[in-house]
């Protein structure tokens, strides 16, 4: 597979698309493709199958409560230094900890604050604005869920 990654802008940050794109370009990323989707609920149900229906509903209720909508955007990226997936994961920042730091990460700059988090049982749903695959296997899975090809 080419040295690429996928960055998903969740509905809570879609309005900041241009700022995020500028941030990425300054950090050395080239946006190879950009695609807008309008079916966040459908994506969540396919992507987060390990959660129970109740957990997914709690998570999705945050989007309804905050009126973030259902539009999300996918960037297919490549970093000028190579190793795009690893560099992007670093530049995203911690999944939840970004809220307590002043790091220069995507999540710290553009994600929602802790007051927006929701807890269901032992799970904390952080509305951090982004999804990036953990590894090549998840990257492939995400492309399939989104109905996108790698080329």
LINWO-V152026 format. One record per residue. RES is the residue in one letter. SS is DSSP state (a for helix, b for strand, c for the rest). OMEGA is omega in whole degrees, -180 to 180 (999 if undefined). D_CENTER is the distance of its C-alpha to the mean C-alpha in Angstrom with 1 decimal. Layout:
RES,SS,OMEGA,D_CENTER
RES,SS,OMEGA,D_CENTER
This chain:
X,c,177,20.9
X,c,179,20.4
X,c,-179,18.6
X,c,170,15.2
X,b,180,11.6
X,b,174,8.8
X,b,-179,5.7
X,b,175,3.9
X,b,-178,4.7
X,c,-176,5.4
X,a,-177,9.2
X,a,178,9.9
X,a,-177,9.2
X,a,-179,10.4
X,a,-179,13.8
X,a,-175,13.0
X,a,-177,12.1
X,a,178,15.4
X,a,180,15.1
X,a,179,11.7
X,a,177,13.4
X,a,178,16.5
X,a,-179,14.9
X,a,-180,13.5
X,a,177,17.0
X,a,-180,18.8
X,c,175,17.0
X,c,179,18.4
X,b,169,15.8
X,b,177,17.1
X,b,-178,15.0
X,b,179,16.8
X,b,175,15.4
X,b,180,13.5
X,b,180,13.5
X,b,178,13.1
X,b,-180,13.1
X,c,-173,14.8
X,c,-178,14.5
X,a,-178,11.6
X,a,179,14.2
X,a,179,15.1
X,a,-179,11.8
X,a,-179,11.5
X,a,179,15.1
X,a,-174,14.8
X,a,-173,11.8
X,c,-179,12.9
X,c,-180,16.6
X,c,177,17.5
X,c,175,17.3
X,c,177,20.4
X,a,-180,20.7
X,a,180,21.5
X,a,178,18.4
X,a,180,16.1
X,a,177,18.4
X,a,179,18.1
X,a,-178,14.3
X,a,179,14.6
X,a,176,17.6
X,a,178,15.6
X,a,178,14.2
X,a,-178,17.8
X,a,-177,19.3
X,c,178,17.4
X,c,179,17.8
X,c,179,14.3
X,c,-176,15.0
X,c,180,13.5
X,c,172,12.4
X,b,-175,9.0
X,b,176,8.9
X,b,171,8.4
X,b,168,9.8
X,b,-170,11.9
X,b,171,12.9
X,b,179,15.9
X,b,-176,17.1
X,c,-179,20.8
X,c,-175,21.6
X,c,-180,20.3
X,c,-172,18.5
X,a,-177,15.2
X,a,-180,13.1
X,a,-179,14.7
X,a,179,14.7
X,a,178,11.0
X,a,177,10.5
X,a,-177,13.3
X,a,176,12.1
X,a,-175,8.8
X,c,-178,11.4
X,c,-176,12.3
X,c,179,10.2
X,c,-174,12.9
X,a,179,15.5
X,a,-175,14.0
X,a,-178,15.6
X,a,-177,19.0
X,c,176,19.1
X,c,-178,19.5
X,c,179,17.6
X,c,-180,16.5
X,c,176,12.8
X,a,-177,9.8
X,a,179,9.2
X,a,-177,13.0
X,a,-169,13.5
X,a,-178,11.1
X,c,180,9.8
X,c,179,12.3
X,c,-177,15.4
X,a,-178,16.8
X,a,-180,18.9
X,a,-179,16.1
X,c,176,15.4
X,b,-179,17.1
X,b,176,19.1
X,b,-177,20.3
X,c,-179,22.8
X,c,-176,21.5
X,b,172,17.8
X,b,176,16.0
X,b,179,13.1
X,c,-180,11.3
X,c,-172,9.5
X,c,170,7.7
X,c,-170,5.5
X,b,168,2.1
X,b,175,2.2
X,b,179,5.4
X,c,179,8.7
X,c,-175,11.4
X,c,-178,14.2
X,a,-179,15.9
X,a,179,16.5
X,a,177,13.0
X,a,178,12.3
X,a,179,15.3
X,a,-179,14.5
X,a,177,11.2
X,a,179,13.4
X,a,179,16.0
X,a,-177,14.2
X,a,-179,13.1
X,c,180,16.7
X,c,173,16.1
X,c,-174,18.4
X,c,-177,18.0
X,c,999,20.7
